[in-house]
């Protein structure tokens, strides 16, 4: 016979022995019981009130833990601070400020010490001047040996150098730019952010270091002088360096020598030489390189023979063969000598002139 705790027919086959049942592994702890939505009335409560066997418990209202509450408060404070700093930052906005990347320029006229030398033939003058060994036209602006930088590829460095060269050719050698009839060849190579400054320089020229047309390009007064020989002599150098991870800088230092004669005088007029030393600094970012454009940020120009009393900011008004200046500067300056500088108005060194 089975024991008092055994089923009438004994323990079922396959069931665990020793009084264990299949629900023993389920643990109904205190938190589980408290979380139950239904609660059974006691036998006494059911006998007294004839209530149903169970009643529904009100849901538990669990609050946020302390850590979660602190995190929410910190996020709210940070968000509020960011909004406040965005609306009222402690740094004042400058009231007057130059546009980023605007051109700073200097144009220095060089005054001859006597009569301007002349000859009947331009080639003869070139042969007897410091420009005798100069190349002709764009050949005098060769590209240097270059390599990639830390943040710019070799092709990007090449693009920067080529764009700088194109600007020099367009602004110093184009006949329509030289006679003042065109500005577009140089303008089209500039970053759009500089076009307002460029246009204002030609619409309202001023010798203020920002708006001199001759700081952007070489242009002669068409009423005074014209080219006597289209083979302009040029010599100089280009150099590219990476100034930061986003900027390539190209420095250009070139001397241009023009053979000029009085406008409308014909082939029989005496010819003289006019020298322009241009030191330019270009900057390029990734967009400039992609669009084949440049930012011209520094332009230093020395040109002569000129007179100090003439306005050289608007256009160059050369002193031609046989002419003398009415005013001069304090010291001689040789535009052929690398590193030579002067201020405001200088004297054109005698060795810089041809000796026919």
SVG drawing of the C-alpha trace seen along z (x, -y; Angstrom):
<svg xmlns="http://www.w3.org/2000/svg" viewBox="-22 -119 98 121">
<polyline fill="none" stroke="black" stroke-width="0.4" points="0.0,0.0 1.1,-3.5 1.8,-6.0 -0.6,-8.6 1.1,-11.3 1.2,-9.1 -1.4,-9.1 -3.8,-6.1 -2.0,-4.5 1.5,-5.4 3.9,-7.8 3.5,-8.2 6.2,-6.6 8.9,-9.1 8.0,-11.5 10.7,-12.7 10.7,-10.8 11.2,-11.8 8.1,-14.1 9.6,-16.5 7.4,-18.0 8.0,-19.7 7.3,-23.2 9.9,-23.1 12.3,-25.1 9.9,-28.1 10.6,-30.5 7.8,-32.9 9.8,-35.5 8.5,-38.4 9.0,-40.9 7.1,-38.6 4.2,-38.3 4.0,-42.1 4.0,-42.8 1.0,-40.5 -2.1,-42.5 -4.6,-39.9 -4.7,-39.0 -6.7,-36.2 -8.9,-37.1 -8.4,-35.1 -11.0,-32.5 -12.2,-34.7 -12.7,-37.7 -14.7,-35.5 -16.9,-34.1 -17.6,-37.6 -18.3,-39.6 -19.2,-36.9 -16.6,-38.6 -15.2,-37.1 -12.2,-34.8 -9.8,-37.5 -9.4,-41.2 -7.5,-43.5 -4.6,-45.4 -3.8,-49.0 -0.8,-49.3 2.5,-50.1 3.9,-53.5 7.6,-53.1 9.7,-56.3 13.0,-57.0 16.1,-55.7 18.4,-58.3 21.1,-57.7 18.5,-58.1 17.2,-61.3 20.7,-62.8 21.4,-62.0 18.2,-63.7 19.1,-66.8 22.6,-66.9 21.4,-66.6 18.9,-69.4 21.5,-71.7 24.0,-71.0 21.4,-71.6 20.3,-74.8 23.9,-76.0 24.5,-75.3 21.5,-77.3 22.5,-80.2 26.1,-80.3 24.8,-80.2 22.6,-83.2 24.8,-85.2 28.5,-84.3 31.0,-86.3 33.0,-87.4 32.0,-90.6 31.6,-90.6 34.0,-93.0 32.2,-96.0 34.7,-96.7 36.6,-93.9 38.3,-93.2 36.9,-90.4 38.8,-87.1 41.3,-86.7 41.2,-90.3 44.3,-91.5 46.8,-93.8 48.9,-95.7 51.8,-98.1 52.7,-99.9 56.0,-101.8 57.0,-104.0 60.8,-104.1 62.1,-107.4 65.0,-107.7 68.0,-109.7 68.3,-111.4 66.9,-111.1 65.3,-107.7 67.6,-105.9 66.2,-105.1 67.0,-103.6 65.3,-103.0 65.2,-99.2 63.7,-97.3 66.0,-94.2 69.0,-96.4 67.9,-97.9 67.2,-94.4 70.7,-93.3 72.2,-96.2 70.1,-95.8 70.0,-93.5 67.2,-91.7 69.5,-90.4 69.3,-86.8 65.6,-86.9 63.2,-84.5 60.3,-85.7 56.8,-85.7 55.4,-82.7 58.7,-80.8 60.1,-83.1 57.6,-81.7 58.7,-78.0 57.2,-75.6 59.7,-74.5 60.4,-71.0 57.6,-70.0 56.3,-67.1 53.3,-66.2 52.9,-67.8 51.5,-66.3 47.9,-67.0 48.0,-67.8 48.7,-65.4 51.3,-66.0 48.5,-66.8 47.1,-69.4 50.4,-71.1 50.8,-71.1 47.3,-72.7 48.2,-75.5 51.5,-76.3 49.8,-76.2 47.0,-78.5 49.5,-81.0 51.4,-81.0 48.1,-81.4 47.3,-84.5 50.8,-86.0 50.5,-85.4 46.9,-86.9 47.7,-89.9 51.2,-90.8 51.5,-89.6 48.0,-89.8 48.1,-92.8 44.4,-93.7 45.1,-93.8 48.3,-95.9 46.4,-98.6 43.6,-98.8 40.8,-97.5 40.3,-94.2 40.4,-92.9 38.5,-89.6 41.6,-87.4 42.8,-88.0 39.4,-88.3 38.2,-84.9 41.1,-83.2 40.2,-84.8 38.2,-83.2 34.6,-84.7 35.1,-86.1 37.6,-88.6 35.6,-89.8 33.9,-92.6 37.3,-94.0 38.6,-93.5 35.6,-95.3 35.7,-98.2 39.4,-98.7 38.6,-99.5 35.3,-101.3 36.7,-103.5 40.5,-103.2 42.3,-104.4 45.9,-104.4 44.7,-102.9 46.6,-99.5 43.4,-97.7 41.9,-99.2 44.8,-100.0 44.2,-98.4 48.0,-98.1 48.1,-95.9 46.0,-93.4 47.6,-93.6 49.9,-95.6 48.2,-98.3 49.6,-101.3 47.9,-104.6 46.8,-104.0 47.0,-107.7 50.7,-107.7 52.5,-104.5 52.0,-101.3 54.1,-98.1 56.8,-98.5 57.7,-94.8 55.2,-92.0 58.1,-89.9 58.1,-90.8 61.1,-89.7 60.5,-87.8 62.5,-86.2 61.4,-84.9 60.4,-81.9 57.5,-80.1 57.4,-78.2 54.7,-76.2 54.4,-75.3 51.7,-73.9 50.9,-76.5 48.4,-74.3 46.3,-71.1 43.8,-73.1 46.0,-75.7 48.6,-75.7 50.5,-78.9 52.4,-79.8 54.9,-82.7 55.8,-84.4 58.6,-86.8 59.0,-87.9 60.5,-90.8 58.8,-91.9 60.5,-94.2 58.4,-95.9 59.6,-97.8 57.5,-100.9 57.0,-103.9 54.6,-106.9 51.1,-106.0 50.4,-106.4 54.0,-107.4 54.7,-104.6 57.7,-102.4 60.1,-105.3 59.7,-106.5 62.5,-105.9 61.9,-102.9 62.5,-102.7 62.4,-99.9 60.0,-99.8 60.5,-97.3 57.9,-95.9 58.9,-93.7 55.9,-91.8 56.0,-89.8 52.7,-88.0 51.3,-85.5 48.5,-83.2 46.5,-80.8 44.5,-77.8 42.1,-75.6 40.5,-72.3 37.7,-74.2 40.1,-76.6 42.2,-73.7 39.1,-71.9 37.8,-75.1 41.2,-76.3 41.0,-79.6 43.2,-81.4 43.2,-83.9 45.7,-86.7 46.5,-87.9 49.7,-89.9 50.9,-92.1 54.1,-94.1 54.9,-96.0 57.9,-98.2 57.8,-99.8 59.8,-102.4 60.8,-104.7 57.9,-106.6 57.4,-110.0 56.4,-110.3 53.9,-113.0 51.9,-110.6 49.1,-108.4 50.5,-104.9 47.7,-103.2 45.1,-103.7 47.5,-103.0 51.1,-103.2 52.2,-106.3 55.7,-105.5 58.4,-108.1 59.6,-107.3 62.8,-107.8 64.4,-111.2 62.0,-112.2 63.0,-113.1 61.2,-113.0 60.1,-116.1 60.5,-114.4 62.4,-111.5 62.9,-109.3 65.5,-109.0 67.5,-105.9 68.3,-103.9 66.4,-100.6 67.3,-97.9 64.2,-95.8 66.5,-93.1 68.1,-92.4 66.3,-89.8 65.4,-91.1 65.6,-94.8 62.9,-96.9 61.9,-100.5 59.0,-102.6 56.4,-104.9 58.6,-106.2 62.1,-105.1 64.8,-106.0 65.5,-103.7 69.1,-102.5 71.3,-103.4 72.4,-99.8 68.8,-98.8 68.6,-101.0 69.8,-99.9 73.1,-101.3 72.8,-101.7"/>
</svg>
